[in-house]
Amino acid sequence: AQLTGEDAKALPRQLDSLTRTHKQYPDHLDVLIELSFATSRLKRHIQAYALLASVKKVTPKHASRFFLARAYALMGNKQYKEAADEARRALQYAHAE
């Protein structure tokens, strides 16, 4: 979906805010996941996926959104099989919550 109007104007500010927050709290996975989603919404899918690549361990609390963010980035990069695999993982954890 294409962002228009106020959403499109607000996204760069959100990305900037999330980037600053992530620099202050690099181990805060919620911020990293939101930063990845915002980066993907700006069509920077490779960068969005790379943000999550360094994560080695995901708690069950964060797992569904983490794998969903990875799926979103992969889908935007036209890696549909990998995106579907990540989406299935997200769904598994969402059912477990």
Residue pairs with C-beta under 8 A, 6 or more apart in sequence:
3 11
3 41
11 38
11 41
11 42
12 42
14 38
15 35
15 38
15 39
15 42
18 31
18 34
18 35
18 38
19 35
21 28
21 31
22 28
22 31
22 32
22 35
25 31
29 55
29 58
29 59
29 62
29 66
30 62
32 51
32 52
32 55
33 52
33 62
33 65
33 66
33 69
35 51
36 48
36 49
36 51
36 52
36 69
36 70
36 72
36 73
37 48
37 69
37 72
39 45
39 47
39 48
39 51
39 73
40 48
40 69
40 72
40 73
40 76
43 76
45 73
45 74
45 75
45 76
45 77
46 73
46 77
48 69
48 72
48 73
48 76
49 70
49 73
49 74
49 77
52 66
52 69
52 70
52 73
55 66
58 66
58 67
60 93
60 96
60 97
61 97
63 89
63 90
63 93
64 90
64 91
64 93
64 94
64 97
65 90
66 90
67 86
67 87
67 89
67 90
67 93
68 86
68 87
68 90
70 86
71 83
71 84
71 86
71 87
71 90
72 83
74 80
74 82
74 83
74 86
75 83
